[in-house]
């Protein structure tokens, strides 16, 4: 095949991009009968986009139906566009059927998003059981996500605890009453932070007092960590975890300067807060296990806060400080993973209805939160030992 048909397709796309759909239709019309089904199908697909931009939705639907009927490698796009138009027309049952046709022909990388759209439409039309099956198919099993960062964090915490307890002679202590030399050197304590031992602000999040202490924290991390890591990605999740841990330490040195604290609770409360906002505000499509866990996060958060303020010896500042950071990140930064209802649908030109949160904006948010926490740490280091905000 010569390059000429492809050049005309490219010219038609260029005219569409330039805002001249009439000229695009004139260029593309001669290609609709081309013997190569991929060429004719792509031409009809673009004609459908052009007609849609001219507010000729019935004409656009006909063009997309013709593109779908041709078969070939682009037929799935035709079926997807037909489904999207049927949704706009209110024919949800027809849209489900068209999305299923698209799903049969789509590349593997596109099928998850199409399955999500089918699931939402099935839910809207009252087919709850079929919708659940589609959600499961779209998102996959919970255990299939490789939560490398969460597993590494759990491993680091457990190894550090075992080493510290062994060195301190308290390996058999279930409840914990002091810890070993690593805890002494790394727990957050404002008088020592004021002497320049700033690393305690982070190392304290990897130290624990006893098996019960680390057991509860690591179990909570095991439950919530993979969900948040899946939604935010490995690197961003690690940044969030460390910022929440730092938030707990900062509030401790500011509001409880005479209290020493350690544990991953601040980071985990931050994940609770993050999960609560994601569940209540972002309306993500989640697999059944993730949905079941996040649907209980509000209750778990309240219960853990009650426990925090009911028993002496628990660092409420560490818990609340991490929670505040997690809530702030949840409100300001949308997950990069997961699918929302708006994100399932696209314009006729193939663009997502939902605009992604730009990478630079995400970096700025994290940088600002870190700067605020760094200022708090710096202020604590500049104060006399034992002096905080209150």
N, C-alpha and C positions, 0 to 999 in steps of 0.2 A: 504494500500500500504506500502511495506517495505521501509526502508530508503535507500536501495541500489541505486535506480535510482537517488535520490536526491544527494547522495554522488558522483555519476558519473557526474551529472551536475556540481556540485561544483568543481570536479577535472578538468572537461573541462574548466570551467571559470578560474581556477588557471593556467592551461597551456596557455590559451590565455593571461592572465596577465603576464606570464613569457616569452612571446614572442615565443611560440612554437605552431603555429596554426595547423600544420600537425598532431601533437600528439593529439591536442584537437579534431580534426575531427575524428580521429580513436576512441577516447573514446566516442564521442557523437553519432556516426553513428548508433550504436546498439539501441539507444533510439528513433530514428525517427519513429519507428513503434509501440511505446508503446501505450497500450490502453488508458492511461490517456492523454487526449488532452493537458493538461497543460504541462506535461512532454515532450511529443513529440514536442509540439510547441516551448517550450523553447530551446530544443536541436537544432531544425532547425534554430531558431533565432541565437543561438551561432555559428552554422556551417556557417551561412551567414556572420557573423562577421569574422570568420576565413578565409573564402574564399576571402572576401574583402581584408584582410590583406595580402593575397597571390597574390594580384592583379588579382584575378579571379572575376571580377565584374559581368559577366553574370552568373557564378555559384552562386554568392552571391544573385543575384536577384531571381534566381530560388528557393533557400532555403527560402528566406523571403516570396516569394509568397506562398510556401507550408505552411509555418508557419501561414500566414494570412488565408489561405483556411481552416485550421483545426478548426478554431473557438476557443472557450475557452477564459480564462481570459487574455491570452497573445497575442491574435490575433491582438489587436490594435497595439502592437509593431511591428508585422510583416508588417501590412499595412503602418505604419509610415516609417519603413526602406525601403519598396518598393517605397514609395513616394520620399524619399530622394535620392534613387538611380536613379529614373526617372528624378529628377531634374538634377543630374550630367550627365545623358544621354541626356539632352536637351528636354525631353518629358514633357513639363510643363502642358499640358492638362491632360495627364495621371497621372501626379503627383497630380493635383487638385483632380481627382477622387479618388486616393488612400488615400489622406489626409482626404477626406470626409468619407471614410470607417473607417479610424482610429478614426475620431471624433465621429462616431456613437458608438464606442465600448470603447473609452478611459475613464478612471476615470475622475471625475468632475474636479479635480485639474490640469489635463493635457489639457483640452479642450480649454482653453484660448490661450495657446501657439500654438496649432494646428490651431485654427481659425485665428491667426495672420499669420501663414504661408500660409494658403489658401488665405487670403486677399492679401498678397504680390504677390502670383502667379497669382491671378485674375487681379491684377493691371498690372503685366508684360504682360499678354496676352490680355490686352485691355478691360477687363470687369470692367470698373470703378465703375459703380453703384453697382454691386455685391461685389466689393472690399470694398466699403464704408460700406455696410451692415455687412460684415465680421469684419471689424475694429471695428464697433460699438458693435458687439456681443462679440468680444474679450476683449475689454476694458471696456465695460459697460457704463452706463450713467455717465456724469460728476458729477452730484449731489449725486451719490451713495457713493462716497468716503467720509469717516468720517474725515474731516479735523479738528481734535480736537485742534491741536495747533493753527491753524489760527483763529478758532472761539474764543479760549481762549485769544489770543493776542488782537483781536478786542474788546472783552468784557472788558479786563483789561484797554485798552486805553480809551474806552468810559466811564467806571466807574470812572477812575482817573480824566478824564477831567471834568465830571459832578461835582464831589466832589470839585475839585480845583476851577471851575468857581462859584460854589455855595458859597464857602468860600470867594472867592474874589469879589463877588457881580457882576460878569460879565456873568451870565448864559444866558442872552438874547443878548449878543454881538455876532453878526454873524461873523464879520471879525476878531475880537480879537485885543487887544492893550496892553497886559501886563500879563494877567493871575492872578492867585491867589497865596497863600502861597506855595503850592506844586511846582509850577513852579519856584518860587523864590529859593526854597530849592534844586531843582533838575536839573535845566537847566545847560548845559555844558558852563563853562566860565573859561578860563584859569587862571585868577588871583585867583579864589576860588579853582580851582583844585590844583594850586601851594601851597595853604595853607593846603592841605591834604584832600580836599573833593573829593576824587577819584570816589566816587559812581556816581557823576554827569555824568561820561562817559557813563553810562548805563541808569540811570534814565531819562536822557534827551530824550531818545527814546520813553518814555511812557507819555510825556507831550505835550500839544498843546495850541495854542494861542487863538483859536476861533473855532466856529462850521464849518466855511468854511475850515479852516486848517485841522481839524480832519476828516471832511467829505471826502475831496479829498484823504487823506492818507488811510482811512479805506476802501474806495471804491476800490482803487488800490490794497490794501492787500486782499480784498475779491475776486478780479478777479485773481490775480497771486498767492496768497498764497496757495490755495488748489492744484494747478497744481504742484508747487514745493514740497509741502508736500507729495503729492502722489508719486513723482519721487524719493525723497530722504528719505522718511520715517519720522515718527513723531519726533523722537529724533534728528536725523541728521539735519532735517529742522530747528528745534529750535536752534541748534548750529550755523547753517549758518545765521539765522536771527540775532542772537545776535552778531556774528562776524561782520556782515555788519553794524549793528547799532554802534558797537564800532569803526569800521573803519571811519564812518562819524565823530564821536566825536574826534578821534585822529587827523584827518586832520584839524579839526576846531581849536583845541588848538595849533597845530603846525603852521598853515598858517594864522589863523585869531584870534590871542590871545586876541584881545580886543573886540571881538564880542561874545555875548551870543547867544546860539542856543538851540532849542528844536524841537521835532517832530520825527515821525517814518519815515521821508523821507529818511534818510540814509539807513535804513534797506530795505525800499521798492525799492530804486534805486539799492541796491544790488541784490534784487530779479529780477529786470529788467535785470541787467547785467548777472545774472545766467541764466535766461530764454533765453536771446539772444544767449549765447554760446551753451546752450543745443539744441536750435532750429537749429542753423547753423552748429554745429559740430557733435552732437551725432546721428542725423537722427533716432529719436525714432518714434515708432508707437504710435499715440495719438488719443484720441477720437475727434470727430469733433469740440466740443467747445474749448477744450484745444488747438487743432491745429489752430483754428481760432484766438484765443487770442495770442498765441506765434508767429504766422505769422506776427502779427502787432507790435511785441515788439520793433523791430528796429526803426520803424517810431515813436512810442510813446517815445522811449528813446531820439531820436534826438529832438522831439518837447519839451519834458520836460527839456532837457538841454538848449534849446534856451530860454525857459521861465525863467529858473534858472538864466541865465546870463543877462537877459533883464530887470529884475525888481529889484530895490533896496530893501533890507530887507530880501531877500531870501538867506539862507545860502548855497552858492555854495560848500563850503568845506564839509558840511554834505552830500550833494548829491553825490559829486564826490568821497569822501572817501568811502562811502558805495558801490558805483558803482565799484570802483577798487577792493574791496574785493570780490564782487560778480563775477566779470569777472575772477579773479584769481581762485576762487573755481570752476567755471564752466570749466575752462581749465584743472585744475589739478585733479578733482574728478568727475568720471562718476556717473550718477544716479544709485541707486540700483533697482529702479522700472522702468517700461516701457520695451519695447522690441525693439531691433534693428534688422535690416535685418540679420546681421551676427548671432545674438543670436537666431534666429528662427531655424537655422539648426544645426544638430548634426552629429558627426562622427558615423560610424556604431556601435561603442561600446557604444553610448548613451551620449557621452560627448559633451558639447556645443562647437561650433566653436569659440565663443567669450569667452575670459578669463575674469572672474570678477576681479574688482579692489579690492585687498585684504583689509580686515578690518584694519589690522595694518598700512598699507600705508595710508588709509583714516585718521586714528587717527593722524599719523605723520603730514600729511598736515595741518589738523586743528590746531594741537599743534604749528606748526611752524608759522602759520598765527597769532595765538593768542600771541605767544612770540614776534613777530614783533610789534604788536599793544601794548602789555604790555611795551615794551621798549620805544615806542613813548609816552605812558602815563607817564612812569617814568621820561623821559626826561622833559616833560612839567611840572611835579611836582617839578623838581629840579631847574627850572628857576625862575627868579624874576617875580612877577606879571606883566602881560601885555607883556611879551617877548615871541616871537615864533621864528620860523626858519627864517622868512623874516623881 
